[in-house]
Amino acid sequence: MVGTISDVYLDLRNELRHHGVTSAQLEARELLAFALEIPRDVLNERSGSFLFDAQLKRLEELKQRRLAGEPLAHIIGEWDFYSLTFTLTPDVLIPRADTETLVDAGLAFFSRRERGRILDLCCGSGCVGIALLCNLPDTISCVFADTSEAALEVTKENLVRHRLTFRGITVQQDAKEPCAEALGKFNLIVCNPPYIPTGVIPTLDHSVKDYEPHKALDGGADGLDFYRAIAVNFKPALTKNGMLAFECGMGQHEQVQHILEQAGFCEVRILRDFAGVERVVTALANPPADR
């Protein structure tokens, strides 16, 4: 690849596309901007500039990592979610657009509330809770909980990045164990738990099974272990009329609904993601007060 930024971009895009990268146009821009250490939105205005040999060498190294299957988000160390940019490491899952439905559910719940507390359980990078805080009043706070210390460190970085350290704290908490009483009560618990059946993990795409943390993927034999445990162990942590909102895998929504109903939750609702897949299941801990 030799020439101007425009030439190099086109060559890179075509090569990524040739190797089956579905979002080749986006990824070429991201890799090129990262290699040049410039914001991607200035690539166009510098399209006629030539690259130095050192820049071309760096880009070639990045390209080879991507073609070997390493996710783009891990290469550049960040990813966008809900119009926000999050720091990432291989210790946390890469945020997916599907999960934005979980944020939408939380925002709808707080639409008529000016105060409250949120628990982002199995928080990973903290993207769900942080997206909620960024779109809610300063009077609403969030506790970010995960078993992984490395994941909590990423969450802390993202709280700093989005200037939310005064509204969010991190705690180590096993989602399969009862919620620590010291954490208090929450109006809303959002959770994107591990939900891939153990036997399915070896069949996942190379970029997932070989690069993302299995601990954040493995939901047990049927993928539902965390739903069963959380529905029982975290119901007492909800305030009256508090809501639990789960993300679930494709085709799991009816089983998650049954788990919540068996645990005594009510007003169960199922929300579809942007692709029309039943992605989020919400339920209230108690019937609404006016009933």
Secondary structure, 3 states (H helix, E strand, C coil): CCCEHHHHHHHHHHHHHHCCCCCHHHHHHHHHHHHHCCCHHHCHHHCCCECCHHHHHHHHHHHHHHHCCCCHHHHHCEEEECCEEEECCCCCCCCCHHHHHHHHHHHHHHHHCCCEEEEEECCCCCHHHHHHHHCCCCCEEEEEEECCHHHHHHHHHHHHHCCCCCCEEEEECCCCCCCCHHHCCEEEEEECCCCECHHHHHHCCHHHHCCCCHHHCECCCCCCHHHHHHHHHCHHHEEEEEEEEEECCCCCHHHHHHHHHHCCCEEEEEEECCCCCEEEEEEECCCCCCC
